[in-house]
Amino acid sequence: MMTDEQGHSTSQRERKNSSHQANLNSADPYAVLGLERRAALSEVKRAYFDLVRQYSPETDPEAFKLIRTAYEKLNSVESKNETDLFLFQAPPAWEPRKRRRKLDLSFDPQDIWQLLLAQGDLGRSQFDDDFRPLQAAPGSDTAKAGKK
């Protein structure tokens, strides 16, 4: 085991440097324990015991309750997955909807009538252009009569 100049082991020094910044005002169990979302179960356990030493049940029972509740939500794979699934995430930033310009729907029925007369069949009286003359099918009696 490696030791530094003061005689502390490297793992003890790392634990002191990685002190967890608990946010006891948060509803997020990861923030309460001072962890990132991708923390392993061993990190959850280590953070819990470090915070229990810092906020013991005898000196600060309210903080201990919050830490214990957060640990219970993250101490097993099943409960951690359930917490991750249902953990509240902040909604996206609200932006007001852009207003669309309103269409001018004011019209006069006479305008529609004039449009139908000009573009449609309402103004026509001759429909002969719509039909082509009948032609006899080849091999029929009328086709033979026309050739004679």
Wavefront OBJ file of the C-alpha trace (Angstrom):
o trace
v 0.000 0.000 0.000
v 1.390 3.391 -0.948
v 1.615 6.208 1.577
v 2.262 9.914 1.219
v 4.503 12.193 3.287
v 2.069 12.387 6.244
v 1.689 8.596 6.427
v -1.836 8.490 4.979
v -2.595 5.741 2.534
v -3.469 6.711 -1.033
v -7.021 5.386 -0.700
v -7.621 7.506 2.424
v -6.377 10.603 0.628
v -8.592 9.838 -2.388
v -11.636 9.511 -0.134
v -10.908 12.873 1.446
v -10.474 14.494 -1.972
v -13.658 12.949 -3.322
v -15.867 14.332 -0.579
v -19.463 14.304 -1.676
v -21.284 17.596 -1.982
v -24.717 16.645 -0.712
v -27.637 18.777 -1.786
v -30.179 18.087 0.934
v -32.699 20.484 -0.612
v -33.062 18.434 -3.782
v -35.680 15.806 -4.564
v -33.175 13.982 -6.775
v -31.569 11.099 -4.822
v -28.357 11.429 -6.847
v -28.029 15.090 -5.853
v -28.765 14.263 -2.210
v -25.885 11.806 -2.182
v -23.691 14.088 -4.307
v -23.384 11.631 -7.190
v -23.656 11.665 -10.949
v -26.450 9.751 -12.664
v -24.136 7.056 -13.967
v -22.763 6.209 -10.486
v -22.163 2.548 -9.719
v -23.672 0.803 -6.706
v -20.299 0.813 -4.935
v -20.106 4.607 -5.326
v -23.655 4.949 -3.973
v -22.714 2.883 -0.932
v -19.498 4.832 -0.338
v -21.292 8.187 -0.644
v -24.011 7.031 1.737
v -21.569 5.975 4.453
v -19.496 9.144 4.041
v -22.615 11.283 4.458
v -23.853 9.226 7.427
v -20.557 9.968 9.152
v -21.012 13.646 8.355
v -24.752 13.850 9.226
v -25.205 11.271 11.986
v -28.742 10.404 13.116
v -28.041 11.724 16.609
v -26.864 15.181 15.553
v -28.972 15.857 12.443
v -31.942 13.474 12.191
v -33.709 15.340 9.367
v -30.672 15.275 7.100
v -30.128 11.610 7.970
v -33.713 10.795 6.919
v -33.167 12.450 3.543
v -29.861 10.653 3.013
v -31.357 7.311 4.059
v -34.335 7.757 1.701
v -32.024 8.602 -1.190
v -29.870 5.563 -0.426
v -32.907 3.274 -0.330
v -33.867 4.477 -3.804
v -30.404 3.699 -5.186
v -29.055 0.767 -3.128
v -30.102 -2.081 -5.443
v -30.141 -2.556 -9.198
v -33.941 -2.863 -9.300
v -34.658 0.210 -7.206
v -31.950 2.198 -9.037
v -33.478 1.305 -12.422
v -36.949 2.206 -11.175
v -35.680 5.521 -9.825
v -33.878 6.269 -13.088
v -37.023 5.446 -15.035
v -39.368 7.625 -13.009
v -36.961 10.336 -11.914
v -38.393 13.770 -12.522
v -36.516 15.695 -15.169
v -36.986 19.362 -15.787
v -39.285 20.086 -18.711
v -37.886 21.900 -21.723
v -37.838 25.670 -21.587
v -41.221 27.202 -22.308
v -41.513 29.386 -25.349
v -44.707 31.127 -26.358
v -46.243 29.921 -29.581
v -45.687 32.104 -32.563
v -48.850 33.722 -33.766
v -49.893 32.959 -37.266
v -51.379 35.638 -39.389
v -55.096 35.215 -39.703
v -56.510 34.706 -43.143
v -58.872 37.293 -44.527
v -62.037 35.252 -44.798
v -64.344 38.125 -45.570
v -65.949 37.587 -48.976
v -68.999 38.454 -50.948
v -71.089 35.555 -52.303
v -71.386 37.446 -55.598
v -67.592 37.065 -56.026
v -67.877 33.297 -55.826
v -70.759 33.244 -58.301
v -68.772 35.339 -60.783
v -65.784 33.024 -60.398
v -67.917 29.940 -61.055
v -69.449 31.539 -64.156
v -66.063 32.444 -65.585
v -64.176 29.226 -64.714
v -66.816 26.539 -64.441
v -69.682 25.089 -66.469
v -72.324 27.395 -65.087
v -71.985 29.914 -67.933
v -72.012 27.373 -70.782
v -74.977 26.290 -72.780
v -73.205 24.215 -75.482
v -71.648 20.956 -74.332
v -70.918 19.450 -77.766
v -67.188 19.962 -77.290
v -67.258 17.561 -74.372
v -68.217 14.567 -76.554
v -66.359 13.071 -79.501
v -68.198 11.429 -82.380
v -68.700 7.682 -82.157
v -66.490 5.593 -84.351
v -67.418 2.143 -85.396
v -65.355 -0.688 -84.055
v -63.364 -2.624 -86.690
v -65.180 -5.723 -87.866
v -68.642 -4.478 -86.990
v -71.544 -4.208 -89.498
v -71.412 -0.424 -89.556
v -67.710 -0.463 -90.426
v -68.358 -2.844 -93.404
v -71.253 -0.716 -94.615
v -69.066 2.362 -94.669
v -66.428 0.645 -96.892
v -68.804 -0.481 -99.635
l 1 2 3 4 5 6 7 8 9 10 11 12 13 14 15 16 17 18 19 20 21 22 23 24 25 26 27 28 29 30 31 32 33 34 35 36 37 38 39 40 41 42 43 44 45 46 47 48 49 50 51 52 53 54 55 56 57 58 59 60 61 62 63 64 65 66 67 68 69 70 71 72 73 74 75 76 77 78 79 80 81 82 83 84 85 86 87 88 89 90 91 92 93 94 95 96 97 98 99 100 101 102 103 104 105 106 107 108 109 110 111 112 113 114 115 116 117 118 119 120 121 122 123 124 125 126 127 128 129 130 131 132 133 134 135 136 137 138 139 140 141 142 143 144 145 146 147 148
